[in-house]
Amino acid sequence: MNSDETVKIGISACLLGERVRFNGEAKRKNNFLEQLRDHYQVETCCPEVGIGLGVPRDTIRLVDFDGESRALGGPDHGNDYSSDLRGYARDMLEANTDWCGYIGVKGSPSCGYARVKRYNQAGNSLPSDGVGLFIGELRRLNPLLPVEEDGRLNDIGLRHSFMLRVLTYARWKQLLEEGATAKSLIDFYARHKYLVMAHSIAHYKQLGRLLSDAGKQDIETLGAQVIGLIMEAFGKPASRKAHSNALYHISGYLKKKIESREREEIRGLIDQYREGEIPLIVPVKLLASYFARHPDPYISEQLFMFPFPDKLGIRNAL
């Protein structure tokens, strides 16, 4: 697994205290983003400042032109910054090939991930279903790059999903640097197997079939399919029921090593988690304590058990 130092996350500068917003202010402090800065490399940028706009500045808005959103700003919103923002996204990706994720700003016409307010050419509001042009271009140029915004990350399920994709993408980039082989692809999936199971049984089955004859397929094509399916599976939060299913499967590796009362203890905590009475970390920690006494080489490689640093506290609230 990648060390924390090798994982770099791009974050919109105003989210980490830089006074670069249109009004010369920063966004309110976000404790989770501050934690990320403590554990990983962070690269800040402000797309609007990056294309040469000042601080403070006139606001930008997304305006619909026959189904295409353009970023208009300046006096009377007469300046079109669309190509500049898209070009800046391209430049940032080229300069930061080691980015493993990016976090934008809720509602921003440049770096909002979803539900950004739009207008028609007469200045009337349209449904708030836009995407910031900088963020949208990042997603278009690199569909594998995990992208989110600060507001959505307040949802613990979305936070869990985003960080899974960030760290999985970091491991994937490392695998490619070392050179992908049929064996390394199988091993890569094996470590993520129960995480995939928890997020999507359909993807779990599809990946199993795909890798069943890995040695007979073109490695580059196979690799693209494997990482695409894994990231797609992690794109949506897993339910308590689905996480419980993965926990039951993992606990099966202890079946012949522990006593019946111990198996009952494990099942009891998994059931409590499934019913919403305790967070995910509780049954995971119990399982980990049993595997510490009864090691299993396969489970020791499973990223499901501890996919994040404990100090992030993600599974304490999941």
C-alpha positions as CSV (number, residue, x, y, z in Angstrom):
1,M,0.0,0.0,0.0
2,N,1.2,3.5,-0.7
3,S,2.7,5.4,2.1
4,D,0.8,8.6,3.0
5,E,3.6,10.7,1.5
6,T,3.1,9.4,-2.0
7,V,-0.6,10.4,-2.1
8,K,-1.3,13.9,-3.4
9,I,-4.7,15.5,-3.4
10,G,-5.6,18.7,-5.2
11,I,-7.8,21.0,-3.1
12,S,-9.4,24.3,-4.1
13,A,-7.3,26.9,-2.3
14,C,-10.1,28.7,-0.5
15,L,-11.0,25.5,1.3
16,L,-7.7,25.6,3.2
17,G,-7.7,29.2,4.3
18,E,-6.4,31.1,1.3
19,R,-8.3,34.3,0.8
20,V,-8.9,33.9,-2.9
21,R,-12.7,33.9,-3.2
22,F,-14.4,36.5,-5.3
23,N,-15.0,38.6,-2.1
24,G,-11.5,38.2,-0.9
25,E,-12.4,35.7,1.8
26,A,-11.7,32.0,2.4
27,K,-14.2,29.3,3.1
28,R,-15.0,28.4,6.7
29,K,-12.5,25.9,8.1
30,N,-13.2,22.2,7.3
31,N,-11.8,19.8,9.9
32,F,-11.8,16.9,7.5
33,L,-9.8,18.8,4.9
34,E,-7.3,19.9,7.6
35,Q,-6.9,16.2,8.5
36,L,-6.1,15.3,4.9
37,R,-3.4,17.9,5.0
38,D,-1.9,16.2,8.0
39,H,-1.8,12.8,6.3
40,Y,-1.3,13.4,2.6
41,Q,0.4,15.8,0.3
42,V,-2.0,18.6,-0.7
43,E,-1.7,20.9,-3.7
44,T,-3.9,23.9,-3.6
45,C,-5.1,25.9,-6.5
46,C,-7.8,28.5,-7.4
47,P,-8.9,28.1,-11.0
48,E,-10.3,31.7,-11.2
49,V,-7.1,33.2,-9.8
50,G,-5.1,30.8,-11.9
51,I,-6.6,32.2,-15.2
52,G,-5.6,35.7,-14.1
53,L,-8.6,37.1,-12.3
54,G,-8.0,39.3,-9.3
55,V,-9.1,39.2,-5.7
56,P,-11.7,40.5,-5.1
57,R,-13.4,40.2,-8.5
58,D,-16.8,40.2,-10.1
59,T,-18.7,36.9,-9.7
60,I,-18.8,34.3,-12.4
61,R,-22.0,32.5,-13.4
62,L,-22.8,29.5,-15.6
63,V,-25.0,30.6,-18.5
64,D,-26.7,28.1,-20.8
65,F,-26.1,28.4,-24.6
66,D,-28.2,25.8,-26.3
67,G,-27.3,23.1,-23.7
68,E,-23.7,24.2,-23.3
69,S,-22.7,25.9,-20.1
70,R,-20.3,28.9,-20.3
71,A,-18.6,30.7,-17.4
72,L,-19.4,34.4,-17.8
73,G,-18.1,37.2,-15.5
74,G,-16.9,40.7,-15.4
75,P,-19.1,43.8,-15.8
76,D,-22.6,42.7,-16.7
77,H,-21.2,39.2,-17.1
78,G,-19.9,40.1,-20.5
79,N,-16.6,38.2,-20.3
80,D,-16.4,34.5,-21.3
81,Y,-13.9,32.6,-19.2
82,S,-14.9,29.1,-20.4
83,S,-11.9,28.3,-22.5
84,D,-9.6,29.7,-19.9
85,L,-11.0,27.5,-17.2
86,R,-10.9,24.4,-19.3
87,G,-7.3,25.2,-20.4
88,Y,-6.3,25.7,-16.8
89,A,-7.7,22.3,-15.9
90,R,-5.5,20.8,-18.7
91,D,-2.5,22.7,-17.5
92,M,-3.0,21.6,-13.9
93,L,-3.3,17.9,-14.8
94,E,-0.2,18.1,-16.9
95,A,1.7,19.8,-14.0
96,N,0.3,17.4,-11.4
97,T,0.4,14.0,-12.9
98,D,0.6,12.6,-9.4
99,W,-2.7,13.9,-8.3
100,C,-4.8,11.1,-6.8
101,G,-8.0,13.2,-6.3
102,Y,-9.4,16.7,-6.3
103,I,-11.8,18.5,-4.0
104,G,-13.7,21.5,-5.3
105,V,-16.1,24.0,-3.8
106,K,-19.9,23.5,-3.4
107,G,-21.8,25.7,-5.9
108,S,-18.8,27.2,-7.6
109,P,-19.2,27.9,-11.3
110,S,-15.5,26.9,-11.7
111,C,-15.0,24.1,-9.3
112,G,-18.4,22.9,-8.1
113,Y,-18.9,19.2,-8.6
114,A,-22.7,19.1,-8.8
115,R,-25.9,21.1,-8.6
116,V,-24.2,24.4,-9.6
117,K,-26.7,27.1,-10.3
118,R,-27.2,28.0,-14.0
119,Y,-28.9,30.9,-15.8
120,N,-30.3,31.5,-19.3
121,Q,-29.0,34.3,-21.5
122,A,-31.7,36.6,-20.2
123,G,-30.4,36.2,-16.6
124,N,-33.2,34.0,-15.3
125,S,-32.4,31.0,-13.1
126,L,-32.4,27.5,-14.5
127,P,-32.4,24.2,-12.6
128,S,-29.3,23.9,-10.4
129,D,-27.8,21.0,-12.3
130,G,-24.6,22.4,-13.6
131,V,-21.0,21.4,-13.1
132,G,-18.1,23.8,-12.6
133,L,-16.1,24.2,-15.8
134,F,-12.7,23.5,-14.2
135,I,-14.0,20.4,-12.4
136,G,-15.9,19.3,-15.5
137,E,-12.8,19.4,-17.6
138,L,-10.8,17.5,-15.0
139,R,-13.4,14.7,-15.1
140,R,-13.5,14.7,-18.9
141,L,-9.7,14.6,-19.3
142,N,-9.1,12.0,-16.6
143,P,-12.3,10.0,-15.9
144,L,-10.4,7.9,-13.3
145,L,-9.4,10.9,-11.2
146,P,-11.6,10.9,-8.1
147,V,-13.4,14.3,-7.8
148,E,-15.6,15.7,-5.1
149,E,-16.6,18.9,-3.4
150,D,-16.5,20.1,0.2
151,G,-20.3,20.1,0.8
152,R,-20.9,16.6,-0.4
153,L,-18.0,15.3,1.7
154,N,-20.0,16.2,4.8
155,D,-21.9,13.0,4.0
156,I,-19.9,10.2,5.6
157,G,-20.9,7.7,3.0
158,L,-19.6,9.9,0.2
159,R,-16.5,10.7,2.2
160,H,-15.8,7.0,2.6
161,S,-16.4,6.4,-1.1
162,F,-14.2,9.3,-2.2
163,M,-11.2,8.3,0.0
164,L,-11.5,4.7,-1.2
165,R,-11.2,5.9,-4.8
166,V,-8.3,8.3,-4.0
167,L,-6.2,5.6,-2.3
168,T,-7.1,2.9,-4.8
169,Y,-6.1,5.3,-7.6
170,A,-2.8,5.9,-5.8
171,R,-2.1,2.2,-5.6
172,W,-3.1,1.8,-9.3
173,K,-0.6,4.5,-10.4
174,Q,2.1,2.7,-8.4
175,L,1.2,-0.6,-10.1
176,L,1.5,1.0,-13.5
177,E,4.9,2.4,-12.6
178,E,6.1,-1.0,-11.6
179,G,4.6,-2.6,-14.8
180,A,1.3,-4.4,-14.9
181,T,1.2,-8.2,-15.4
182,A,-1.6,-10.7,-15.3
183,K,-0.4,-11.7,-11.8
184,S,-0.2,-8.2,-10.5
185,L,-3.7,-7.4,-11.8
186,I,-5.1,-10.5,-10.1
187,D,-3.2,-9.6,-6.9
188,F,-4.4,-6.0,-7.1
189,Y,-8.0,-7.0,-7.3
190,A,-7.6,-9.7,-4.6
191,R,-6.6,-7.0,-2.1
192,H,-9.7,-4.9,-3.0
193,K,-12.1,-7.9,-3.3
194,Y,-14.2,-7.4,-0.1
195,L,-14.3,-3.7,-0.6
196,V,-15.7,-4.3,-4.1
197,M,-18.1,-6.9,-2.7
198,A,-19.4,-4.3,-0.2
199,H,-20.0,-1.7,-2.8
200,S,-21.4,-3.8,-5.7
201,I,-22.0,-7.5,-6.0
202,A,-22.5,-7.0,-9.7
203,H,-19.0,-5.5,-10.1
204,Y,-17.6,-8.2,-7.8
205,K,-18.9,-11.0,-10.1
206,Q,-17.9,-9.2,-13.3
207,L,-14.3,-8.7,-12.1
208,G,-14.1,-12.3,-11.1
209,R,-15.2,-13.4,-14.5
210,L,-12.9,-10.9,-16.2
211,L,-9.8,-12.1,-14.4
212,S,-10.5,-15.8,-14.6
213,D,-8.4,-15.9,-17.8
214,A,-6.2,-12.9,-17.2
215,G,-3.1,-14.5,-18.8
216,K,-4.8,-14.8,-22.2
217,Q,-5.8,-11.2,-22.5
218,D,-4.0,-8.0,-23.6
219,I,-2.7,-6.6,-20.3
220,E,-3.3,-2.9,-21.2
221,T,-6.9,-3.5,-22.2
222,L,-7.5,-5.8,-19.2
223,G,-5.9,-3.3,-16.8
224,A,-8.2,-0.5,-18.0
225,Q,-11.2,-2.7,-17.5
226,V,-10.2,-3.8,-14.1
227,I,-9.5,-0.3,-12.7
228,G,-12.5,1.1,-14.4
229,L,-14.8,-1.5,-12.8
230,I,-13.2,-1.1,-9.3
231,M,-13.5,2.7,-9.4
232,E,-17.0,2.5,-10.7
233,A,-18.0,0.1,-7.9
234,F,-16.5,2.5,-5.3
235,G,-18.4,5.4,-6.9
236,K,-21.5,4.9,-4.7
237,P,-21.6,4.5,-0.9
238,A,-22.1,0.9,0.4
239,S,-25.1,0.1,2.6
240,R,-24.9,-1.4,6.1
241,K,-26.4,-4.6,4.7
242,A,-23.6,-4.8,2.0
243,H,-20.8,-4.0,4.5
244,S,-22.3,-6.7,6.8
245,N,-22.2,-9.2,4.0
246,A,-18.5,-8.6,3.5
247,L,-17.9,-8.8,7.2
248,Y,-19.6,-12.2,7.3
249,H,-17.5,-13.5,4.5
250,I,-14.3,-12.3,6.2
251,S,-15.3,-13.8,9.5
252,G,-15.7,-17.2,7.7
253,Y,-11.9,-17.4,7.6
254,L,-12.0,-17.8,11.4
255,K,-14.6,-20.5,11.5
256,K,-12.3,-23.4,12.2
257,K,-10.0,-21.4,14.4
258,I,-12.2,-20.0,17.2
259,E,-14.8,-21.4,19.5
260,S,-18.6,-21.2,19.0
261,R,-19.0,-18.5,21.7
262,E,-16.4,-16.3,19.9
263,R,-18.2,-16.8,16.6
264,E,-21.4,-15.7,18.3
265,E,-19.7,-12.6,19.6
266,I,-18.6,-11.7,16.0
267,R,-22.0,-12.4,14.6
268,G,-23.7,-10.3,17.3
269,L,-21.6,-7.3,16.6
270,I,-22.0,-7.6,12.8
271,D,-25.8,-7.8,13.4
272,Q,-25.7,-4.7,15.7
273,Y,-23.8,-2.8,13.0
274,R,-26.3,-3.9,10.3
275,E,-29.2,-2.6,12.5
276,G,-27.5,0.8,12.9
277,E,-26.7,0.4,16.5
278,I,-22.9,0.7,16.2
279,P,-20.4,2.0,13.6
280,L,-18.5,-0.1,11.2
281,I,-15.2,0.2,13.1
282,V,-16.5,-1.9,16.0
283,P,-17.0,-5.2,14.3
284,V,-13.8,-4.5,12.2
285,K,-11.7,-4.0,15.3
286,L,-13.1,-7.2,16.8
287,L,-12.3,-9.2,13.7
288,A,-8.8,-7.7,13.6
289,S,-8.2,-8.8,17.2
290,Y,-9.1,-12.4,16.4
291,F,-7.0,-12.3,13.2
292,A,-4.1,-11.0,15.3
293,R,-4.3,-14.2,17.3
294,H,-5.2,-16.4,14.4
295,P,-3.3,-14.9,11.4
296,D,-4.6,-15.6,7.9
297,P,-2.3,-14.6,5.0
298,Y,-5.1,-13.8,2.7
299,I,-7.1,-11.6,5.1
300,S,-3.9,-9.8,6.2
301,E,-3.8,-8.4,2.6
302,Q,-7.4,-7.3,2.6
303,L,-7.8,-3.5,2.4
304,F,-11.3,-3.8,3.6
305,M,-10.1,-4.1,7.2
306,F,-8.3,-0.8,7.4
307,P,-8.4,1.2,4.2
308,F,-7.7,4.6,5.9
309,P,-5.6,5.9,8.7
310,D,-7.6,5.5,12.0
311,K,-7.1,9.2,12.8
312,L,-9.4,10.2,9.8
313,G,-12.2,8.7,11.8
314,I,-14.2,7.8,8.7
315,R,-15.3,4.4,9.9
316,N,-16.1,5.7,13.3
317,A,-19.2,7.4,11.8
318,L,-20.1,4.9,9.1
